[in-house]
Amino acid sequence: MLDFQKAQETLQHCNALGLRIALDDFGTGNASLSYLQKLPAQTIKIDQSFVLDMLNDPRDFAIVAGVAKTARMLGLEVIAEGVETVGHLQLLETLDCPALQGYLFAKPMPAEAVPAWVKAFNILNYIGNSTPPRNNLMDITDTGLLGAHQIRVQESVQYLQGKGRLPERILGLDDAEHCHLALWLNQLPDRAALPVEVDQLHHRLHQLLRDHVDPPGSPQAQQLAQALLETNAQLMDVLHRFLGHPHVR
């Protein structure tokens, strides 16, 4: 990159040989947007520093979503680095990012172990039946923020059932103002006209988890998991009815 013209010419020669070029760690350091325009690359790899925390920080999510959409418009393949949980996989699926890399699938292994791993690989081993159901609300936005909210609720329920860990940035007093759902709501064209129940139910989701003191897996935690699901279902129902009203569409 110190001699950009030479790098550009070298990569063009590589393309002429039939080689495909990937820009690694995109979004950090020297990997800037201008390279998508000037370098003959076919693939970009979104840096894991954005992917790892996209379920906890809607700002990282926005960066990943923006890069994925820009790449698609330019006809480039996108690979997301740092995929470590099923939640990452589910959320990247909503962004139409099918090429994933990370410890969810495998950690570094000796070369002789690779053929057996490839032969045994089955994507269903990673996603199973855990993909959250899509609903009509997903049709009114292409940001995937609502999908991120649903995944975070799902992970919270699994935590209460003793099957995982609680998502980050959900217990703070201001987290309800800066979470994925809050960002999604703030982008609605008629935000001020939302029924008051939306904010009440949204804040109740956070408050239920803040008030939780019983150990995960206990009967009390199981009851709280059910209350969380019911509250979120009520919230989605209110949103669905509001957004389905003719004057909003």
C-alpha positions as CSV (number, residue, x, y, z in Angstrom):
1,M,0.0,0.0,0.0
2,L,3.0,2.3,0.3
3,D,3.2,2.1,-3.5
4,F,-0.5,2.1,-4.4
5,Q,0.0,2.2,-8.2
6,K,2.3,-0.8,-8.1
7,A,-0.1,-2.7,-5.9
8,Q,-3.0,-1.9,-8.2
9,E,-1.0,-3.2,-11.2
10,T,0.1,-6.3,-9.4
11,L,-3.4,-7.2,-8.4
12,Q,-4.6,-6.6,-12.0
13,H,-2.0,-9.1,-13.2
14,C,-3.2,-11.6,-10.6
15,N,-6.8,-11.2,-11.9
16,A,-5.5,-11.8,-15.4
17,L,-4.1,-15.2,-14.1
18,G,-7.5,-16.1,-12.8
19,L,-6.8,-15.3,-9.2
20,R,-9.5,-13.7,-7.0
21,I,-8.5,-11.0,-4.6
22,A,-9.9,-10.5,-1.1
23,L,-9.4,-7.3,1.0
24,D,-8.8,-8.5,4.6
25,D,-9.8,-6.7,7.9
26,F,-12.0,-4.3,5.9
27,G,-13.0,-1.2,7.9
28,T,-9.7,-0.9,9.8
29,G,-6.3,0.5,9.2
30,N,-5.4,0.8,5.5
31,A,-8.6,-0.9,4.3
32,S,-10.7,2.1,3.3
33,L,-13.8,2.5,1.1
34,S,-11.7,4.1,-1.7
35,Y,-10.0,0.7,-2.2
36,L,-13.3,-0.8,-3.3
37,Q,-13.3,1.6,-6.2
38,K,-9.6,1.5,-7.1
39,L,-8.4,-2.0,-6.4
40,P,-9.5,-5.0,-8.6
41,A,-10.8,-7.1,-5.6
42,Q,-13.7,-9.5,-5.7
43,T,-14.2,-10.1,-2.0
44,I,-14.1,-8.0,1.2
45,K,-13.7,-9.5,4.7
46,I,-15.4,-7.4,7.4
47,D,-13.1,-7.1,10.3
48,Q,-14.0,-9.1,13.4
49,S,-13.7,-6.0,15.6
50,F,-17.1,-5.0,14.2
51,V,-18.7,-8.4,13.9
52,L,-17.9,-9.6,17.4
53,D,-19.9,-7.0,19.2
54,M,-22.7,-6.4,16.7
55,L,-25.2,-8.2,18.9
56,N,-24.4,-5.9,21.8
57,D,-23.6,-2.6,20.1
58,P,-26.0,-1.3,17.4
59,R,-23.3,1.0,16.1
60,D,-21.1,-2.0,15.2
61,F,-24.2,-3.6,13.7
62,A,-24.8,-0.5,11.6
63,I,-21.3,-0.6,10.3
64,V,-21.5,-4.3,9.3
65,A,-24.9,-3.8,7.7
66,G,-23.7,-0.8,5.8
67,V,-20.6,-2.6,4.5
68,A,-22.6,-5.6,3.5
69,K,-25.1,-3.5,1.6
70,T,-22.4,-1.4,-0.1
71,A,-20.6,-4.6,-1.2
72,R,-23.7,-6.1,-2.7
73,M,-24.4,-3.0,-4.7
74,L,-20.8,-3.2,-6.0
75,G,-21.2,-6.9,-6.9
76,L,-18.6,-8.0,-4.3
77,E,-18.7,-11.1,-2.1
78,V,-18.7,-10.4,1.6
79,I,-17.1,-12.6,4.3
80,A,-17.8,-11.8,8.0
81,E,-14.9,-12.5,10.3
82,G,-15.3,-13.2,14.0
83,V,-18.5,-15.3,14.0
84,E,-18.4,-17.0,17.4
85,T,-22.1,-17.7,18.3
86,V,-25.3,-18.9,16.7
87,G,-26.6,-15.4,17.3
88,H,-24.0,-13.9,15.1
89,L,-24.9,-16.4,12.4
90,Q,-28.6,-15.6,12.6
91,L,-28.1,-11.9,12.5
92,L,-25.7,-12.0,9.6
93,E,-28.2,-14.1,7.7
94,T,-30.7,-11.3,8.0
95,L,-28.1,-9.0,6.3
96,D,-27.8,-11.5,3.4
97,C,-24.2,-12.2,4.4
98,P,-23.8,-15.9,3.6
99,A,-20.0,-16.3,3.9
100,L,-18.9,-16.6,7.5
101,Q,-15.6,-17.2,9.3
102,G,-15.0,-17.8,13.0
103,Y,-14.7,-20.0,16.0
104,L,-18.3,-21.0,15.9
105,F,-17.3,-23.4,13.1
106,A,-13.7,-24.3,14.0
107,K,-10.5,-23.1,15.6
108,P,-7.1,-23.4,14.0
109,M,-6.2,-27.0,13.4
110,P,-3.3,-29.1,12.0
111,A,-3.4,-29.4,8.2
112,E,-4.0,-33.2,8.4
113,A,-7.2,-32.6,10.4
114,V,-8.8,-30.4,7.8
115,P,-10.1,-33.1,5.3
116,A,-12.0,-34.9,8.1
117,W,-13.4,-31.6,9.4
118,V,-14.6,-30.7,5.8
119,K,-16.1,-34.1,5.3
120,A,-18.1,-33.9,8.6
121,F,-19.2,-30.3,8.3
122,N,-22.9,-29.7,8.4
123,I,-24.4,-26.3,8.8
124,L,-27.4,-27.7,10.6
125,N,-25.1,-28.7,13.5
126,Y,-24.7,-25.0,14.1
127,I,-28.2,-23.5,13.5
128,G,-30.5,-26.5,14.3
129,N,-34.0,-25.2,15.0
130,S,-32.8,-22.0,16.7
131,T,-33.4,-19.5,13.9
132,P,-36.0,-17.0,15.2
133,P,-39.2,-16.9,13.2
134,R,-39.5,-14.1,10.7
135,N,-42.6,-11.9,10.8
136,N,-44.3,-9.2,8.9
137,L,-42.4,-6.5,10.8
138,M,-39.2,-7.6,9.1
139,D,-40.7,-6.6,5.8
140,I,-40.7,-2.9,6.5
141,T,-37.0,-2.5,7.2
142,D,-33.8,-3.9,5.6
143,T,-31.6,-2.9,8.5
144,G,-32.1,-6.1,10.4
145,L,-32.2,-4.2,13.7
146,L,-35.5,-5.8,14.7
147,G,-33.9,-9.2,13.9
148,A,-31.1,-8.4,16.3
149,H,-33.6,-7.5,19.0
150,Q,-35.4,-10.8,18.6
151,I,-32.1,-12.7,18.8
152,R,-31.2,-10.8,22.0
153,V,-34.6,-11.7,23.6
154,Q,-34.0,-15.3,22.5
155,E,-30.5,-15.4,24.1
156,S,-31.9,-13.8,27.3
157,V,-34.5,-16.6,27.5
158,Q,-31.9,-19.2,27.0
159,Y,-29.7,-17.7,29.7
160,L,-32.6,-17.8,32.2
161,Q,-33.2,-21.4,31.2
162,G,-29.5,-22.1,32.1
163,K,-28.4,-22.7,28.5
164,G,-26.2,-19.7,27.7
165,R,-25.1,-16.3,28.8
166,L,-27.0,-13.0,29.1
167,P,-26.3,-10.5,26.2
168,E,-24.3,-7.5,27.2
169,R,-25.6,-3.9,27.5
170,I,-29.0,-4.9,28.6
171,L,-29.0,-4.3,32.3
172,G,-27.8,-0.7,32.4
173,L,-30.2,2.1,33.3
174,D,-29.7,3.7,29.8
175,D,-29.5,0.5,27.8
176,A,-33.1,0.7,26.7
177,E,-32.4,4.0,25.1
178,H,-29.4,2.7,23.0
179,C,-30.2,-0.9,22.2
180,H,-31.0,-2.3,18.7
181,L,-34.8,-1.9,19.2
182,A,-34.4,1.7,20.3
183,L,-32.4,2.5,17.2
184,W,-35.0,0.7,15.0
185,L,-37.9,2.6,16.7
186,N,-36.1,5.9,16.3
187,Q,-35.9,5.3,12.5
188,L,-39.6,4.9,12.1
189,P,-41.1,7.8,10.1
190,D,-44.0,8.2,12.6
191,R,-42.0,7.6,15.8
192,A,-43.9,10.3,17.7
193,A,-47.2,8.6,17.0
194,L,-46.3,5.3,18.4
195,P,-48.7,3.9,21.1
196,V,-47.4,4.6,24.6
197,E,-47.5,0.8,25.2
198,V,-44.4,0.4,22.9
199,D,-42.0,2.2,25.2
200,Q,-43.7,0.7,28.3
201,L,-43.3,-2.8,27.1
202,H,-39.8,-2.2,25.7
203,H,-38.6,-0.8,29.1
204,R,-40.3,-3.7,30.9
205,L,-38.2,-6.1,28.9
206,H,-35.0,-4.5,30.3
207,Q,-36.5,-4.1,33.8
208,L,-37.5,-7.8,34.0
209,L,-33.8,-8.7,33.5
210,R,-32.5,-6.0,35.8
211,D,-34.8,-7.3,38.7
212,H,-33.7,-10.9,38.2
213,V,-31.8,-12.3,41.1
214,D,-32.6,-16.1,41.0
215,P,-30.0,-18.5,39.5
216,P,-30.5,-19.4,35.8
217,G,-32.4,-22.7,35.5
218,S,-34.3,-22.2,38.7
219,P,-38.2,-22.4,38.6
220,Q,-38.3,-18.6,39.3
221,A,-35.9,-18.0,36.4
222,Q,-38.0,-20.2,34.1
223,Q,-41.1,-18.2,35.1
224,L,-39.2,-15.0,34.2
225,A,-38.2,-16.4,30.9
226,Q,-41.9,-17.0,30.1
227,A,-42.7,-13.4,31.2
228,L,-40.0,-12.1,28.9
229,L,-41.4,-14.0,26.0
230,E,-45.0,-12.9,26.7
231,T,-43.9,-9.2,27.1
232,N,-42.0,-9.3,23.8
233,A,-45.0,-11.0,22.1
234,Q,-47.2,-8.2,23.4
235,L,-44.7,-5.6,22.2
236,M,-44.5,-7.1,18.7
237,D,-48.3,-7.3,18.6
238,V,-48.7,-3.6,19.4
239,L,-46.1,-2.7,16.8
240,H,-47.7,-4.9,14.2
241,R,-51.1,-3.4,14.7
242,F,-49.7,0.2,14.6
243,L,-47.5,-0.3,11.6
244,G,-50.3,-2.1,9.7
245,H,-52.5,0.9,10.1
246,P,-53.2,2.6,6.6
247,H,-52.1,6.0,7.7
248,V,-48.6,4.7,8.6
249,R,-48.1,2.8,5.4
